[in-house]
Structures are given as structure tokens and as C-alpha cells.
Amino acid sequence: MSRRRRGRPVNGLLVLDKPADMSSNGALQRAKRRYDAAKAGHTGSLDPLATGVLPLCFGEATKFSQYVLEADKTYQSQFVLGVGTDTLDADGEVVARADASHLDHEQVAAVIKALEGPLEQVPPMYSALKRDGQPLYKLARQGIEVKRKRRSVTLHRFDCLQFQPGEVATVNIEVHCTKGTYVRSLAESVGEALGVPAHVGRLRRVAAGPYTIEQAVTLEQLDAIEDVDGLLMPIDGPLQGFPAVELVESASFYLQRGQAVLVPNGPQNGMVRAYSASGEFLGMGEMLDDGRLAPRRLVNT
């Protein structure tokens, strides 16, 4: 007999503004305790240094967390030019210095804009990627460096927001990018193109998929609010890019029991969001060639 989960059945998504110096899992566990939720998960880690948008999924919403994980992200960051660290961010040890006083706004902005578009990145050693079950950052702390495969990412937009000149210069940037983009590696690339070491001084995620920093709440706000359930967003929020189909009562009944059902005048193919006639979200299904909808990921609320 399976063990019953401790906690109450909470279903929905919370957009958390993760604080600095806290792991994503630490933030998740604190929110989970606040909700006394039986089941919860986050949608991709932020570095302890980073702050900002961290969507948390509770209950049935965890079934669709991959759609936030795979979505585009937007970050605001400050790059420090003239100082390099072993971790490529402010948490690391300084390993290189160079005078950056010759740099100007136009030069830095041009380098940043030149990186826009498709890009090949080598993940940094100080990352959560695993090799033989061991996170790379643990190997890095042991002085071990392993070969990493290049990965393809896309910078849809990479903007220079503000430049502060000096022997140690800083540049504030905003980047809208595909999943898996390492902003620390972007800082390193900008520095290499300018001929100086560089690292990330600050990092804030301001959007993840459809969720933005304006929707986010802090842990302090979460602790102060009595009706925390009122902060939860709908389970189907990450799925708005898929077409929706409405099912009659009998079709809803059979779909929820794992059977494919006919959808008159439905999409020809692909994944869709399924709803009952009363507007209840039933889950995700796939349209078959014969016009039937096959269940793929259903909710049970």
C-alpha cells in the first residue's frame, strides 16, 4: 500500500521572487511549508547569487512544469569588466585583473549587440550540469576540469542598458534568451571580445515563459499574507501557446478515464488543451489522424 503524502492537496502555480543567497530548492521548501502542500516542485534552478522569477508548481501543476522549464527567459544583469573570477560571478575567487578604463559605451554596446542571435556556449565548470552523476561545480571545487559539450542557444534580444566607465567598469544588460543560456558565460564572452576579464556582479530573472517579475511575491510577503491560496495561478497557465478544445459532457467523462474521444472540427494534429463544457481544465491531449483526442497528461483535482 502506498504511503499517503503529508500536507494538504494544493493545486496551482506561484510566481516567487527568489531572494539572493538562497538556493532554488531552499526557496521551494520554504514556500511548500507555508502552504503545507503535499507536493511541490520548481521549474529550473536559479543560482544562489541570482534573484527574481522562480515559478513554483503545487500539486497537479507539477505535471506541466516542463513547459515553464523549456520556455524562454529574460534576465537583467550587471557585468563587471576588468575582473575575472573562477566561478564567473561575484561569489568566486578573483583570478584575473586588467585595466578596463579604455572602454566606452559605444564599444561595449556594439560587442553586446554582436552576440545577439544563435550562439554556441560551453557550460561553465561551476554549473549544476552532471558528469557521471556528479554536479560539475563539485568537481570544480576539487580542482577537476572536464570537457563540456557546446550547446546551442539563441539570444532573441541582448541590450546594453547602462555603462559605467572606469578601471573596473560595469555594464547593465538585459537578455531575452532560450532555455539553458548561461548569463555568466555571456559575461565571459563580452569580456573576451573586449580584451578584459569579466564576471557577473548581479543577476535577476525578470521573466520565465509567461510569468514576469510584476506577478512575483517575496517570501516575506508570502509569510505576511493570510490567504496564500489566493496567490496561486491556474494550472494551465504555462500552456497558453497550445490550442484549446471544449468537450461535451460525455467526451469529458471518457477522456478523464483514459479513452480517446472524438472532437468535431478540432485541430488536425498536435497537442491541445482540453476543457469541459463548464470550463474546467482537464489536461493535455494529442489530436489523432482520425479526429479523436488521445489523453496525454490529465489533471486530477
N, C-alpha and C positions, 0 to 999 in steps of 0.2 A: 504494500500500500504506500503511495507517495506521501511524503511529508507535506503538510499544509504550510504555505508561506506565512510568515509573521507579518503583521501590518494589515492595513485596510486596502481594498481594491480601488486605487486611484487611477483614472484614465485621462490622459491629456498631455500637453506639452507646455513646459515652462521655459521662457527665454531668460536665462540668468546672465547677469553682468558679473563675470568671474573676477574676483579681486587678484591683485598681484601676490606673488609669493605663496600661492596655494595651487596644488595640483588639481587637474580637472576631476579626478576621482574623489579627491577630498571635498571639493565643492559639491559634487553629486551626492556624496554620502550625507553631507550636512543638510542639503535640501530634502533628501529622502527621509531623514529623521524628522524634519519639520512637518512633512506631510504624513508621517507614519505610513509610508507607502510600502506595499508588499513587493513591488517590482519597479525598478527604475534603471535607466542607462543614459549615458551621454552620447553625443553624435560626433565624436572626434576630439582628441585631446588638444588643449592649448598648453604651451609651455608655462611653467610656474611664473616666469617673468611677465607673461602676457596677461592682459585683461580683456574684458569685453564679451561679446555674444557667445554664449555656450548653451545651445538648446538642450534641455533635459527632457527625456521621454519617460512617461509613467504608464505602467500597465500595458494596455493594448497598443499604445502609441509606440512602444519599443519595436513592434513588428515592422514599422516603417521608418526607423531611424536611418537606414541606409540611404534614403533619398535626401536627407539633410547632409549626411556624410559625403555623398558624391556630388553635392551641389557646389556652385561657385561660392567663393568667399571674398570679402573685402576687408582690407587691413589698412590702418594708419600706423605709421612707424616713424621713429627718428633714427637716422643713420648717423653714426659718429665717424667722421673721416679723419684719418691720421693716427688712429689707434686700432690695433688688431688684437683680438682675444682668441684663446684656444677653443672657446665654445661658439664664437661668432656673435655673442651677445654680452650684455653687461654683467652677467653672472660669472663670466670666465676670468681666467688669469691673462694679464696683458703679455703678449708675445711679440709685438712689433709696434714701432712708432715711426712716424715720418711727418715732416712739416707739410701741412695742407694749406698754408697761407696763400699760396699762389692760385688757388681755385676760386672761381667766381660763379655766380648764379647761372649764367648762360651756359657755361661749360658743363656744370653738373646737371642742369636740366636736359641738355642735349644727350648726355650719356644715359640718363634715366629713360628718356623717350625712345632711344635707340633699342632698348631691351624689350619694348612693347611687342606683343605678338607671340608666335610659337617660340619655345625656349627649351633647351636641354639643360637639366640640372643634375648635379651629383649630390645626393643627400649628404648632409654633414655627418661626421662621426658622432657628434653629440646630438643624436636623434633617437626616437623610440623605435625605429626600424630594428627588426631582429635578424640575427645571424645564428643559425643552429639553436634557436630558442633563447638566445641571449640578446638583450637590447644593446644596440651599438654604443650608447652612452656609457654603459657599464664597462665595455671593452676599452673605450677611450680613456676612462679613468684609470685603467690598468696599464695605460701606455701602449695599447694594442690598436693598430690601424689595419682595417681590412678593405679590400677593394669593393666599391659600391657601384651598382649598375646605374647608368644615366637614366633619367626618366623624363618623359616629355610633358611639359605643362604649357599653358597659354596665359599670357598676361593680356587680358582684354583691354585694360587701361592701367597705365603706370604714370602717375603725375608727381611732379615736384611742386610741393605746396609752399615751402619756405626754405630759404638758405641763409645760414648764419656763418659768415667767413671767420677765419682765424687759423692759428697754428694747429689747433684741433677744431675743425669745422663741423657743423651739423646740418643735416638736410631733413626736413619733414616731408614724407611721401604718403601717397595713397595708392593702393594697388587693388584692382579687381581681377581675380585670377581663378583658375581652375583648381580643383582639389589637389592636394599633395604638393602645392607650391611651398617652398621653404623661403620665408622672408629673410632669414639670416643669410642664406646663400645669395639672395638678391643684393644684400648689403655688401657681401664679399665681391660679387661681380661688379657692382658700381665702383667699389674701391679699386679693383684691378684695372678697370678701364681708365680710371683717373690717375693711376700710378701711386696710390697710397693704400695702406691697410685700412680696414673699416669693420665696424660691428654694429649690431642693433642695440641702441640705447633704451628705447621704449617700443612696445608693440601692443596694439589694441585692435581687436577684431570688431568691426562695426557692422558686419552683415554676414549671415550664413544662410544661403538659399533665400527663402522669402522673409527671413527674420532679421530685424535691424536693432541697433542699439537703442532706438527710441522705445522699443517694446520691452526692453530688458529691465529686470528688477535686481537690486543688490541683495546679498544675504542679509544685510541689516534691515532692509525694507521687508524682506520675507519674514524675518523674526517679529517685526512690529505689526504685521497685518494679521487680523484675526481670521478673515475669510480667505485663506490661501487658495482654496479650490476655485475661487472667482478669478484667479490669475491664470488659470490653465487655458490653453488654446486648443482648438479642436484637433482630434486625431488625424483628420485628413488634410491638415494644413500643408504638409510637405508635398502633397500630391496634386496640387492645383494645375500643374502642367499637363496632366492626363485628362482626356475627355471623360465626361460623366454620362452614365446611363441610369435611367429610372426604371425600376422593375415593378410589375404588378404584384399584388399580394402573394399569389400562388408561386410566382417565379422567385420572389424573395425567400419564401419558405424552403423551396428546394435548393436554392443556391446556398443557403446557410447550412444545409445538410450535406454539402459537398458535391451536389449534382450540377452539371451544365444545364443552362436554361436558355430558351430562345429569346432573343432580343430583336423584335421587329424594328427595321430601319436603324439598327445600331451601326457603329463603325465597322468597317470591313475587316480590320485586323488590329492587333496591338493590345496593349494593356489599357484598362479603363477603370474608373472609379464607379462602384456600384452603390446605388441608393434605393431604399424602399420608397413606396409611393408617399409615405409621410415625411420623407427627407432624411431618414436615419441612414448613416453611413454603414454599409455592410462590409466593405473591404475592396480589395483589388482583384480583378479578373482579367482573363485574356480572351479576346474575341477569336473564335474559330472560323474556319472557312465556310462552315455550313450555317453561320449566323447565330450560333449558340455562344453563350458566355460561360467559360470554364472558371471556377473559383481558383485563385492562386494564393491569396493571403486575406483571410477573413478575420473580422473582429468578433470578440465575444464579450459584450458588456452586460 
